[in-house]
Amino acid sequence: MSKFTTLAGAPEGYDAFLIAQAVKKSGSLHLHIARDEPRMAALAEALKFYEPTLTVLQFPGWDCLPYDRVSPKPEIVAERMATLAALSVPTSGPRVVVATVSAALQRVPPRDAIANACFVAAKGGTVKVDDLLSFLARNGFNRAGAVVEPGDFAVRGGIIDIFPPGLDTPVRLDMFGDTLESIRQFDAESQTSISEISTVSLTPVSEVPMDKDSIQRFRSGYIAAFGTVLGDDPLYEAVSAARKHHGMEHWLPLFHPRLETLFDYTGQAPVTLDHQVEESHVARIALITDYYEARVAARQDTKGVMKGMVPPYKPLAPDTLYLNEVDWAAALKARESQQFSPFKPVELSGQHDAGAVRGRDFAPERIAASKNVFDSVAAAMNALKTKDKRVV
């Protein structure tokens, strides 16, 4: 097992530089866990600034509360699935996965389920339209009148529009019978073609599969967890009929033989953590526990459900959906893990020193009516240059 260390003297911004340099040197995969979504986005942008050719994969958490009755937004799920698909295929080269605490704590579909659920179409090749439409239905794509967001698809005669996860624009498949004549990327708003490509690879757009085996697995698991279904149960009825239901992702463990974690997908890749990740982790665990206990209490208080009322929520145990404290600690200890800190190292603490300090943010100058912040910035830059400092 590796030792968990703290790298002090690494303020935000400089932490991205350190990661970029380490990945460039190792030429392999690296996992960074940010404390929240804004930090994840900022760090991903900073990584691309320091190393423009570096592959950066973002893995956001669901944008809904634990044990919610709503589903995460399609574009978020699509980005998550695109990252999992990229990680499920063995690939060499420098890559960084940037995730949030909530995303890293949440269990995900197993790697084999993602790797085996791939549909590749090539220009000039044979594509059975019925097979393609069946694939789209099983893997969470939403049939719409027009393709607008990731996960949408539309069919108009021999034209099939699809917005695959991982692509910035949708694609248009022009079919002549079972022959794929062309694949064009197009703008979702104007519907005009942008460029022609030779192949397109489709991966699941939902973490919840809707094939026959998964539906049967859900039905059996649901009854085992909550007892025989009596009366109205919209979730159970919808899934049994192979229909999507709002919030069904919160019963994800029932659709798969097992779930894995982001740590499983990234193997023994080194892990770095934002400053204050531990506080975010503790707060997230507390939130999950509170919402679970509230759902359990509400269900126990419900003696019966009157016609027309929302049925009581049936929550799965937190350990089936999320990593607990022991799982989290074990995952970090099983690989090289390092915590960033913006402060100077504490003496005799064993902390390593990255040697950086936080730069001026010019907050006093911004609020002082008597000072011009631009003059202050220019003066500070000139002062640094006279000391042979590099200013970015």
N, C-alpha and C positions, 0 to 999 in steps of 0.2 A: 504494500500500500504506500501511496505517496504522502508526503507531508504537506499539509495545508499551510501556505505561507501568506504573509501580507507584504505588498509592495507599496511602501510609503513614498511620498514625494511624487505622486502621479495624479495631478489634478485632471479634471475633465478636459478632453481635447488632447492632452499629452498621453492619456491612456490609449487612445486610438492609434497614436503614432507608435507606441510600444508594441501594440498588437500587430500592426502592419509590418513592422520591422521583424518581429519574431516569426510571423507566418512566411514572410519573404525568405527568411533564412532557412526555415525548416522545410518549406515547400509542401506542407501538408495541411490537414484540417485543424481548425481551431474553433472552440465554442466560447462565446461571451454571453453572459447573462446580465441584462440591464434591469434596473429596478422598476422601470415603467415604460410605457409606450413612447413618450416623447424622448426619453434617453436612448431607447433603441434606435429610433429614427435618426437622432443626432449623431450617434456613434457610427451608424452605417454610412451616413453622409461623410463623416470625417475619415473613415477608412478609405473611401473612394477618392477622397482628396489626396491622402498621403500616397496611396497606391492605386492609380486609376485602372490598372489591369487586373486588380484583385477581384475574385468572385466573392460577392457578399450576398448571403442568403438570409433574409429576415424571417423570423418565426414569431408572429404576434400571438397573443392570447385571445380567447373569445372576448367579444365586446359586450357580453351579457353577464349578469350576476350568477353565482353558483345556484343551482337548483331553480333556474328561471323557467318561465313558461314560453319564452321566446327563443328563437335560434340566433346564432351569431350571424353577422352580415355575410352575404355570399362572397364579397371581395376579400374579406378576412380569411374565410375558410379556404378560398381558392389560393391565397398566398401561402397558407399553412400547408396545403396539399402539394403545392408546387415545390416547396422546400423539402417535404418528406419524400417526394418522388425523386428529387435530385440526390438525396442522401441514401435512398434505398438501393441505388445502383453503385457498385464499387467504382470509384473514380479517383485518380491520383491528381496531384497538383494543389497549389495553395488556395484554400477556401476558408471563409469565416462565416459561421452561423451566429447571428445575433438574435437572441431571444429575450423575452421578458421573464420575470420571476413567475408570473401567473402561467405563462406558456410552458415553462420548464417543470412546473409542479403538476401539470395536467397530463394524464395518461393519454396515449394516442394509438391509432390502429397499428398492428404489427407490420414489420418491414415486408414480410412475404406477401401480405395482402395488398400493399401498395405496388411492389415490384411486379407482381403477377397481373395487376389490373392496368394494362397499358394497351392502347390501340394505335398502331402506326399506319398511316396512309401516305402513299407516294404518288406523285404525278405519273400518269400513264399506267398505274397499277390497277388491280381489280379490288373493288370494295363492294361487298354485299351491303346494300343500303339497310336491309332489315337487321343485319348483324350490328351495323353502326348505331342505328337507332336504339337497339336493345342495350348496347353498351352504355349509351348516354343515359338511358332510363335507370339502369342498375347502379350507375356511379354518381348519381346525384345531380345531373344536369337538368335544367329547367326549360321545358318547351315554351316558347314565347312567340308572339307575333313578329317581334323584331329583336335582334340581339343588342343588348344594352350594357350588361355587366357580366363579369366572369361567371361561367356556369350556365349562361343562356345558350339555347340553340333554336333555330327556326328552319322550317322546311317549306320550300316553295318549288314544287315540281322537282326538277333535277338539280336544284340549287339547295345546298345545305350550309347554313351559316352557323358557326360555333365559336364561342369565346372560351378557349381553353385556359386552365390555370397556368400561370407562369409566363403568359404572353401579354404584351401591353395592348395589343389590338386583336380583334376577332379575325377569323379566317373564313373564306368562302370556298366551299368545295363545289366545283362544277362537274356534275356527273352526266355521262352519256351511257345509259343502261347501268352496267356494273363497272364501267371504266371511269376512272377519275381523270378527267381531261386537264384540270388546272386547280391550283391552290393559290388563292390570293389573300393577302392581308388587306383589310379595309378599315376605314374610319367608322366607328359606331354611330357618330352623330350625322355625318353627311352621307354615309353609306357608299362613299367613293373608294375605289381601289387605291392602295398605296404601293404595293409591290407584289411580285409573284415569287413563291417559294416552291421548293421541290418536294419537301416532306413536312408532315405535321405529326407530332406525337401527343396523344391524348391520355391524360391520367385522371383518376377520380377527382371530382370537384367537391365531394362530400366525404366526411369521415364516417358516415353511416351508409353502408352498402344496402341495397334493396333487392338483392337476388333471393332466390327461393330458399337457399340454405340459411342465409342471414335472418330472413323473416321467421323461419321455423325456430331458429336459435333464440330469437327475441321472444317469441311466444312461450317457449318452454321456460326460459329464464325469468320472464315476467311472472308467470304463474308460480314458479319455485320461490321467487322473492316475496311476492305479495299475496299469494293464494289464488284460488279460483276466481275468475272474473265474473262478477255478478252485476247486472244492471249496466248502465251506460258507462263506457270507458273509451272516450274518443281516441286516445293514444293507441290503445290496444286494437281497436277496430280499424283505425287508419293504416297502421303498419301491417295488420293481417291482410288488408286489401291492397298492399303494396303502394300505398299513398303516403306522401310526405305529411308530417304533422308538426305544427309549430312547437319548437322546443324538444323535439325527439332526440337531439344530440346529447341531452343530459342523461339519457339511458344508453349511452354508447357501449358500455361493457356487455350489454345483452346481445349486441349484434356481432360480436367477434368472439372466437374461442378464447382469446386472451388479449390483453393490451400491453403495449410497451411504453417506453419513455423516450424523451429526446436524448437522454444519455445513452440509451441503447443504440439509437441511430448514429450517434457520433463516436461510439466506441471508446477508445482510450485517448481521444483527442484532448489536449490540454484545455483547461477551463479557466477563464478569468471572470471576476465578478465586479460589478459596479460598487463604488462606495455606497453604503447604506442598503445593500442588498439584503442583509440579514434582517434589518428592520422591516423591509417590504415582505420578506418571506414570512416572518412571524405574524404580520398584519393579515396577510392573505390566508394563512392557516386558520387564524381566528375568525375571519369572515366566512370561510367555508363551514367551519364548525357551527357558527351562529345560525347560518341559513339552513343547514341540515337539521339542527335541533328545532328550529322554528317550524319547519315542514313536518317533522315527526309529531310535534306537539299539536299542530293544527289538525293533522290526520286523526290523532287519538281523540281530540275533542269533538270530532264530527261523528255524531251518532247515526245520521242518515242524510242522504242528499235529496233535497226536494227536486222535483222535475223542473228543468230549466236552469238549475244552479250549476256552477262549475264543480265537477267532481273533485274530491280531495286529492292532493298531490301525493304521489307515492315515490319518495326519494330513495335512491340507492345509497349504501353506506359510503362515506367519504373515501375510504381506502380503495374502493373499486374504481374511483374516478381520479383521485389525486394521490400524490406522494405524501406520506406522513413525515413527521419529524425524523424518524429513524431512517426511512428511505432516502430522504434528502441528504442527510449527513453521510450515509453510506455511499451515495453516488459521488459526492465530492471527494471523499477519502479514497475512493477506488482509482482515482486518476490524478494527474498533476493539476492542482488547483491553486489559484492565486487571487487574493483579494486586493483591489486597488484602494489606496487611501490618498487623499489630497494633502494630508498633513505630513510634517516632518516625522521621521521614525522616532519612536520612544526608545530611550536608552535602555540597553540590556533586555530588550523585548524580543530580539531575534528577527525583527523586521528588516527587510531589505530597503535600500534607499535608491529610488530612481533618479533623484537629484533635481527634480523640478519643483517650482513654486508657482502658485496661482498668479496670473497676471493681473494688472490693474483693470477694473471694469469701469472706471471713470464715473461711478455713481454720484459722488459729491459734485463733480463738475456739471453733471446733467441737471441737478436740481438747484444749482446756484445761479441766480439771475445775473450776477455780476461777471460770470465766466462763460466763455465760448468753448463748448466741449470739443469742437474740431481743432481749435488752436491748442488745447491741452493735449489732444491725441498726437498732433503733429510734433509738439515739443517733446513729448515722451518718446516718440519714435526717433527723433534726432538725437536725443540723449543716449538712447540705446546704441545707435549707430556709432557714436563717438567712442563707445566702449567695445567696438567691433562685435556687437551682438547682431544676430540675424533677425530681422523683423518680418513676420508673415502677416 
